[in-house]
């Protein structure tokens, strides 16, 4: 019988990995806007040993490795072996020799260390047991080390995800994770949107000096409206709702596509059907310190 963790790991190794590869050009460029701003405000120090939690395709790990320089190192961990293979290939292709990667379930498995700092760009929201994961990250850190993470803020401030989800919910019967044998992504992208909840989780995990900074920026979710609609229906809650509904979801997908197209049309630059689709986004930059 598959555990909840195994189900999520399988999802990231299969259907979600395939979707990531399909839209990698949009995902990496968009998420880099958030990561680059965090690094601008709080740059890693030369010579640091940094842990990258939920490294995905490894672009953040490579960037951290470059910033800490040859006297430092960056170690990316992810639960999905397919992403780690992609990460290693990227580091080899870009000749980033101080970037290392390992397959690890952050909730359960040793992460190495002690590290001088830790970072997570949208790598913490899908934990089934966030408290266990955060405690494990803290145990891997040296005393005084800072853990910085980026998470999505409120649904309403991230319409590229929220409006597509609303369209899907209005049309497709929602199947809960408990009602299906299909793999799924876990709690979802907004599980850490609440500052009070996350602050409590971090304190219960042993962190202190916790702080939140808001950052808003526009994201390009499609080179045209057609691509934006597909992106909105493949990535995030809307795609999960349609996929978990099985045959019913497949039958109703054309209706959802029309609804998402209507919802995203106001975000097309230059007017409907004229150009790229840019939408607002809002995140938290979170800081937490391991007191030792």
Sine and cosine of phi, psi and omega as CSV:
sin_phi,cos_phi,sin_psi,cos_psi,sin_omega,cos_omega
0.00,0.00,0.77,-0.64,-0.04,-1.00
-0.96,0.26,0.72,-0.69,0.11,-0.99
-0.97,0.24,0.23,-0.97,0.02,-1.00
-0.87,0.50,-0.65,0.76,0.05,-1.00
-0.88,0.48,-0.70,0.72,-0.02,-1.00
-0.89,0.46,-0.60,0.80,0.02,-1.00
-0.89,0.45,-0.72,0.70,-0.01,-1.00
-0.91,0.40,-0.68,0.74,0.01,-1.00
-0.88,0.47,-0.67,0.75,0.04,-1.00
-0.88,0.47,-0.63,0.78,0.03,-1.00
-0.88,0.48,-0.71,0.70,-0.02,-1.00
-0.95,0.32,-0.36,0.93,0.03,-1.00
-1.00,0.05,-0.25,0.97,-0.10,-1.00
-0.84,-0.54,-1.00,-0.09,-0.16,-0.99
-0.89,0.45,-0.65,0.76,-0.02,-1.00
-0.96,0.27,-0.54,0.84,0.08,-1.00
-0.90,0.43,-0.68,0.73,0.01,-1.00
-0.89,0.46,-0.65,0.76,0.02,-1.00
-0.92,0.38,-0.64,0.77,0.04,-1.00
-0.86,0.51,-0.73,0.69,-0.02,-1.00
-0.88,0.47,-0.60,0.80,-0.01,-1.00
-0.91,0.42,-0.61,0.80,-0.08,-1.00
-0.91,-0.41,0.41,0.91,-0.07,-1.00
-0.84,0.54,-0.59,0.81,-0.03,-1.00
-0.88,0.48,-0.55,0.84,0.03,-1.00
-0.99,0.11,-0.69,0.73,-0.10,-0.99
-0.90,0.44,-0.77,0.63,-0.08,-1.00
-0.90,0.43,-0.71,0.71,-0.01,-1.00
-0.90,0.44,-0.66,0.76,-0.01,-1.00
-0.92,0.38,-0.77,0.64,-0.07,-1.00
-0.93,0.37,-0.44,0.90,0.06,-1.00
-0.89,0.46,-0.47,0.88,0.05,-1.00
-0.87,0.50,-0.64,0.77,0.01,-1.00
-0.96,0.28,-0.73,0.68,-0.01,-1.00
-0.88,0.47,-0.69,0.73,-0.01,-1.00
-0.89,0.45,-0.61,0.80,0.03,-1.00
-0.92,0.38,-0.65,0.76,0.06,-1.00
-0.89,0.47,-0.69,0.72,0.02,-1.00
-0.91,0.42,-0.54,0.84,0.03,-1.00
-0.91,0.41,-0.68,0.73,-0.02,-1.00
-0.96,0.27,-0.62,0.79,-0.11,-0.99
-0.69,-0.72,0.96,0.27,-0.08,-1.00
-0.92,0.38,0.65,-0.76,0.14,-0.99
-0.87,0.49,0.51,-0.86,-0.03,-1.00
-1.00,0.02,0.54,-0.84,0.04,-1.00
-0.84,0.54,0.72,-0.70,0.07,-1.00
1.00,0.04,-0.06,1.00,-0.01,-1.00
-0.95,0.32,0.47,-0.88,0.19,-0.98
-0.98,-0.19,0.90,-0.45,-0.16,-0.99
-0.87,-0.49,0.68,-0.74,0.11,-0.99
-0.99,-0.16,0.76,-0.65,0.06,-1.00
-0.94,-0.33,0.94,-0.34,-0.13,-0.99
-1.00,0.02,0.83,-0.56,-0.04,-1.00
0.92,0.40,0.85,0.52,-0.21,-0.98
-0.96,0.29,-0.26,0.97,0.01,-1.00
0.86,0.51,-0.81,-0.58,-0.04,-1.00
-0.98,0.20,-0.03,1.00,0.12,-0.99
1.00,0.07,0.08,1.00,-0.01,-1.00
-0.92,0.40,-0.58,0.82,0.05,-1.00
-0.93,0.36,-0.63,0.77,0.02,-1.00
-0.88,0.47,-0.68,0.73,0.02,-1.00
-0.90,0.44,-0.65,0.76,0.02,-1.00
-0.91,0.41,-0.67,0.74,0.06,-1.00
-0.87,0.48,-0.68,0.73,-0.01,-1.00
-0.87,0.49,-0.66,0.75,0.01,-1.00
-0.91,0.42,-0.65,0.76,-0.08,-1.00
-0.95,0.30,-0.55,0.83,0.02,-1.00
-0.99,0.14,-0.25,0.97,0.09,-1.00
0.98,0.19,0.06,-1.00,-0.10,-0.99
-0.91,0.42,-0.33,0.95,0.04,-1.00
-0.99,0.12,-0.16,0.99,0.04,-1.00
-0.92,-0.40,-0.10,-0.99,0.02,-1.00
-0.43,-0.90,0.39,-0.92,0.09,-1.00
-0.79,-0.62,0.77,-0.63,0.00,-1.00
-0.90,-0.44,0.90,-0.44,0.03,-1.00
-0.99,-0.12,0.75,-0.66,0.06,-1.00
-0.84,-0.54,0.59,-0.81,0.03,-1.00
-0.47,-0.88,0.51,-0.86,-0.01,-1.00
-0.96,0.26,-0.32,0.95,-0.11,-0.99
-0.99,-0.17,0.89,-0.46,-0.04,-1.00
-0.89,0.45,-0.53,0.85,0.01,-1.00
-0.90,0.45,-0.61,0.79,0.04,-1.00
-0.93,0.36,-0.61,0.79,0.02,-1.00
-0.91,0.42,-0.64,0.77,0.07,-1.00
-0.88,0.48,-0.68,0.74,0.03,-1.00
-0.89,0.45,-0.64,0.76,0.00,-1.00
-0.90,0.44,-0.72,0.70,-0.01,-1.00
-0.89,0.45,-0.63,0.78,0.03,-1.00
-0.90,0.43,-0.63,0.77,0.02,-1.00
-0.90,0.43,-0.68,0.74,0.01,-1.00
-0.91,0.41,-0.63,0.78,0.03,-1.00
-0.91,0.41,-0.69,0.72,-0.02,-1.00
-0.91,0.41,-0.55,0.84,0.00,-1.00
-1.00,-0.09,0.04,1.00,0.05,-1.00
0.83,0.56,0.74,0.68,0.08,-1.00
-0.99,-0.15,1.00,-0.07,-0.18,-0.98
-0.98,0.19,-0.31,0.95,-0.01,-1.00
-0.99,-0.17,0.32,0.95,0.15,-0.99
-0.97,-0.23,0.81,-0.58,-0.02,-1.00
-0.83,-0.56,0.38,-0.92,-0.10,-0.99
-0.63,-0.78,0.52,-0.85,0.02,-1.00
-0.50,-0.87,0.61,-0.79,0.12,-0.99
-0.98,0.18,0.83,-0.56,0.00,-1.00
-0.37,-0.93,0.69,-0.73,0.18,-0.98
-0.99,0.12,0.95,-0.32,-0.12,-0.99
-0.88,0.48,-0.40,0.91,0.00,-1.00
-0.96,0.29,-0.40,0.91,-0.22,-0.98
-0.79,-0.62,-0.50,0.87,-0.26,-0.97
-0.95,-0.30,0.45,-0.89,0.02,-1.00
-0.86,0.50,0.61,-0.79,-0.07,-1.00
-0.93,-0.36,0.04,1.00,-0.06,-1.00
0.99,0.14,-0.33,-0.95,-0.01,-1.00
0.95,-0.31,-0.19,-0.98,0.10,0.99
-0.96,0.26,0.62,-0.78,0.01,-1.00
-0.99,-0.16,0.45,-0.89,0.04,-1.00
-0.99,0.13,-0.30,0.95,-0.02,-1.00
-0.29,-0.96,0.34,-0.94,0.10,-0.99
-0.69,-0.72,0.43,-0.90,-0.08,-1.00
-0.58,-0.81,0.55,-0.84,0.11,-0.99
-0.53,-0.85,0.88,-0.48,0.09,-1.00
-0.98,-0.22,0.99,-0.17,-0.03,-1.00
0.85,0.53,0.54,0.84,-0.02,-1.00
-0.96,-0.28,0.07,1.00,-0.08,-1.00
-0.91,-0.41,-0.17,0.99,-0.17,-0.99
-0.98,0.20,-0.23,0.97,-0.13,-0.99
-0.97,-0.26,0.19,0.98,0.05,-1.00
-0.94,0.35,0.75,-0.67,0.15,-0.99
-0.96,0.28,-0.50,0.86,0.02,-1.00
-0.81,-0.59,0.98,0.22,-0.11,-0.99
-0.88,0.47,-0.57,0.82,0.02,-1.00
-0.88,0.47,-0.70,0.71,0.02,-1.00
-0.89,0.45,-0.66,0.75,-0.01,-1.00
-0.91,0.42,-0.70,0.71,-0.02,-1.00
-0.92,0.39,-0.61,0.79,0.07,-1.00
-0.90,0.44,-0.63,0.78,0.00,-1.00
-0.91,0.40,-0.66,0.76,0.07,-1.00
-0.88,0.48,-0.72,0.70,-0.01,-1.00
-0.87,0.49,-0.64,0.77,0.00,-1.00
-0.89,0.45,-0.41,0.91,-0.02,-1.00
-1.00,0.10,-0.10,1.00,-0.11,-0.99
-0.99,-0.17,0.54,-0.84,0.13,-0.99
-0.95,0.32,0.42,-0.91,0.08,-1.00
-0.82,0.57,0.72,-0.69,-0.01,-1.00
1.00,0.08,-0.08,1.00,-0.01,-1.00
-0.94,0.35,0.56,-0.83,-0.03,-1.00
-0.97,-0.23,0.73,-0.69,0.11,-0.99
-0.96,-0.29,0.89,-0.46,0.03,-1.00
-0.92,-0.39,0.74,-0.67,0.00,-1.00
-0.69,-0.72,0.40,-0.92,0.05,-1.00
-0.87,-0.50,0.78,-0.63,0.04,-1.00
-0.69,-0.72,0.40,-0.92,0.06,-1.00
-0.94,0.35,0.61,-0.79,0.13,-0.99
-1.00,0.09,-0.52,-0.85,-0.14,-0.99
-0.88,0.48,0.56,-0.83,0.08,-1.00
-0.79,0.62,-0.71,0.70,-0.10,-0.99
-0.89,0.45,-0.37,0.93,0.01,-1.00
-1.00,-0.07,0.09,1.00,0.04,-1.00
-0.75,-0.66,0.93,0.36,-0.16,-0.99
-0.90,0.45,-0.40,0.92,-0.01,-1.00
-0.90,0.44,-0.47,0.88,0.10,-0.99
-1.00,-0.08,-0.71,0.71,-0.17,-0.99
-0.95,0.32,-0.69,0.72,-0.06,-1.00
-0.93,0.37,-0.61,0.79,0.08,-1.00
-0.90,0.43,-0.64,0.76,0.03,-1.00
-0.89,0.46,-0.68,0.74,0.01,-1.00
-0.88,0.47,-0.65,0.76,0.04,-1.00
-0.87,0.50,-0.71,0.70,-0.02,-1.00
-0.91,0.41,-0.67,0.74,-0.03,-1.00
-0.90,0.44,-0.54,0.84,-0.03,-1.00
-0.96,0.27,-0.31,0.95,-0.12,-0.99
-0.92,-0.40,-0.61,0.79,-0.15,-0.99
-0.96,-0.28,0.73,-0.68,0.10,-1.00
-0.88,0.48,0.79,-0.61,-0.06,-1.00
-0.99,0.14,0.80,-0.60,0.03,-1.00
-0.97,-0.26,0.85,-0.53,-0.01,-1.00
-0.96,0.28,0.28,-0.96,0.03,-1.00
-0.87,0.49,-0.53,0.85,-0.02,-1.00
-0.96,0.29,-0.31,0.95,-0.08,-1.00
-0.99,-0.10,0.02,1.00,-0.09,-1.00
-0.72,-0.69,0.42,-0.91,0.11,-0.99
-0.99,-0.12,-0.02,1.00,0.00,-1.00
-0.95,0.32,0.49,-0.87,0.07,-1.00
-0.94,0.35,0.43,-0.90,-0.01,-1.00
-0.52,-0.85,0.19,-0.98,-0.16,-0.99
-1.00,0.07,-0.09,1.00,-0.05,-1.00
0.99,-0.16,-0.43,-0.90,-0.14,-0.99
-0.85,0.52,-0.53,0.85,0.05,-1.00
0.93,-0.37,0.21,-0.98,-0.18,-0.98
-0.93,0.36,-0.32,0.95,-0.07,-1.00
-0.96,-0.28,0.29,0.96,-0.06,-1.00
-0.92,0.38,-0.33,0.94,0.01,-1.00
-0.88,-0.48,0.49,0.87,-0.02,-1.00
-0.96,0.28,-0.44,0.90,-0.07,-1.00
-1.00,0.05,0.89,-0.47,-0.06,-1.00
-0.88,0.47,-0.65,0.76,-0.01,-1.00
-0.89,0.45,-0.71,0.71,0.00,-1.00
-0.87,0.48,-0.74,0.67,-0.05,-1.00
-0.92,0.39,-0.64,0.77,0.04,-1.00
-0.87,0.50,-0.68,0.73,0.04,-1.00
-0.89,0.46,-0.67,0.74,0.01,-1.00
-0.88,0.48,-0.70,0.71,-0.03,-1.00
-0.91,0.40,-0.67,0.75,0.01,-1.00
-0.91,0.41,-0.66,0.75,0.03,-1.00
-0.91,0.42,-0.40,0.92,0.01,-1.00
-1.00,0.03,-0.03,1.00,0.08,-1.00
0.98,-0.21,0.02,1.00,0.03,-1.00
-0.99,0.13,0.39,-0.92,0.17,-0.98
-0.63,-0.77,-0.13,-0.99,-0.05,-1.00
0.78,0.63,0.75,0.66,-0.08,-1.00
-1.00,0.10,0.70,-0.71,-0.01,-1.00
-0.58,-0.82,0.48,-0.88,-0.01,-1.00
-0.82,-0.58,0.71,-0.71,0.14,-0.99
-0.83,-0.56,0.71,-0.71,0.04,-1.00
-1.00,0.00,0.62,-0.78,0.10,-1.00
-0.65,-0.76,0.81,-0.59,0.03,-1.00
-0.89,-0.45,0.65,-0.76,0.10,-1.00
-0.38,-0.92,0.38,-0.93,0.07,-1.00
-1.00,0.09,0.57,-0.82,0.02,-1.00
-0.87,-0.50,0.58,-0.81,0.12,-0.99
-1.00,-0.02,0.90,-0.43,-0.02,-1.00
-0.96,-0.27,0.16,0.99,0.05,-1.00
-0.03,-1.00,0.64,-0.77,0.09,-1.00
-0.96,0.29,-0.28,0.96,0.15,-0.99
-0.43,-0.90,0.06,-1.00,-0.08,-1.00
-0.91,0.41,-0.60,0.80,0.02,-1.00
-0.86,0.52,-0.72,0.70,-0.01,-1.00
-0.92,0.39,-0.63,0.78,0.00,-1.00
-0.89,0.46,-0.64,0.77,0.03,-1.00
-0.90,0.44,-0.72,0.70,0.01,-1.00
-0.90,0.43,-0.65,0.76,0.04,-1.00
-0.87,0.49,-0.71,0.71,0.00,-1.00
-0.90,0.43,-0.47,0.88,-0.03,-1.00
-1.00,-0.08,-0.19,0.98,0.01,-1.00
-0.98,-0.19,-0.57,0.82,-0.03,-1.00
-0.95,-0.31,0.65,-0.76,0.09,-1.00
1.00,-0.04,-0.12,-0.99,-0.12,-0.99
-0.87,0.50,-0.58,0.81,-0.04,-1.00
-0.88,0.47,-0.73,0.68,0.01,-1.00
-0.88,0.47,-0.61,0.79,0.01,-1.00
-0.92,0.40,-0.66,0.75,0.01,-1.00
-0.87,0.49,-0.74,0.68,-0.03,-1.00
-0.91,0.42,-0.69,0.72,-0.06,-1.00
-0.92,0.39,-0.70,0.72,-0.04,-1.00
-0.94,0.35,-0.33,0.94,0.04,-1.00
-0.98,0.22,-0.09,1.00,0.11,-0.99
0.91,0.43,-0.74,-0.67,-0.06,-1.00
-0.88,0.47,-0.62,0.79,0.04,-1.00
-0.88,0.47,-0.68,0.73,0.03,-1.00
-0.88,0.47,-0.66,0.75,0.01,-1.00
-0.91,0.42,-0.62,0.78,0.01,-1.00
-0.92,0.39,-0.60,0.80,-0.07,-1.00
-1.00,0.01,-0.14,0.99,-0.07,-1.00
-0.82,0.57,-0.67,0.74,0.02,-1.00
-0.84,0.54,-0.61,0.80,0.05,-1.00
-0.91,0.41,-0.66,0.75,0.02,-1.00
-0.90,0.44,-0.67,0.74,0.02,-1.00
-0.85,0.52,-0.68,0.73,0.01,-1.00
-0.90,0.44,-0.65,0.76,0.00,-1.00
-0.92,0.39,-0.67,0.74,0.01,-1.00
-0.92,0.40,-0.63,0.78,0.04,-1.00
-0.86,0.51,-0.70,0.71,0.01,-1.00
-0.90,0.44,-0.64,0.76,-0.03,-1.00
-0.92,0.38,-0.55,0.83,-0.08,-1.00
-1.00,-0.02,-0.26,0.97,-0.04,-1.00
-0.81,0.58,-0.64,0.77,0.01,-1.00
-0.88,0.47,-0.27,0.96,-0.05,-1.00
-1.00,-0.07,0.02,1.00,0.03,-1.00
-0.96,0.28,0.82,-0.58,0.00,-1.00
-0.97,0.25,0.75,-0.67,-0.01,-1.00
1.00,0.02,0.15,0.99,-0.01,-1.00
0.99,-0.12,0.25,-0.97,-0.07,-1.00
-0.80,0.60,0.76,-0.65,0.10,-1.00
0.93,0.36,0.23,0.97,-0.09,-1.00
-0.99,-0.11,-0.48,0.88,-0.11,-0.99
-0.24,-0.97,-0.42,-0.91,-0.05,-1.00
-0.91,0.40,0.39,-0.92,0.00,-1.00
-0.95,-0.30,0.90,-0.44,-0.02,-1.00
-0.89,-0.46,0.76,-0.65,-0.07,-1.00
-0.79,-0.61,0.46,-0.89,0.06,-1.00
-0.93,0.36,0.49,-0.87,0.15,-0.99
-0.64,-0.77,0.40,-0.92,-0.02,-1.00
-0.56,-0.83,0.74,-0.67,-0.05,-1.00
-0.71,-0.71,0.27,-0.96,0.23,-0.97
-0.98,-0.21,0.70,-0.72,0.31,-0.95
-0.99,-0.12,0.89,-0.46,-0.09,-1.00
-0.94,-0.35,0.71,-0.71,0.06,-1.00
-0.88,-0.47,0.71,-0.71,0.08,-1.00
-0.54,-0.84,0.61,-0.79,-0.09,-1.00
-0.91,-0.41,0.69,-0.73,0.15,-0.99
-0.99,0.15,0.93,-0.37,-0.06,-1.00
-0.95,0.30,-0.21,0.98,0.01,-1.00
0.98,-0.18,0.00,0.00,0.00,0.00
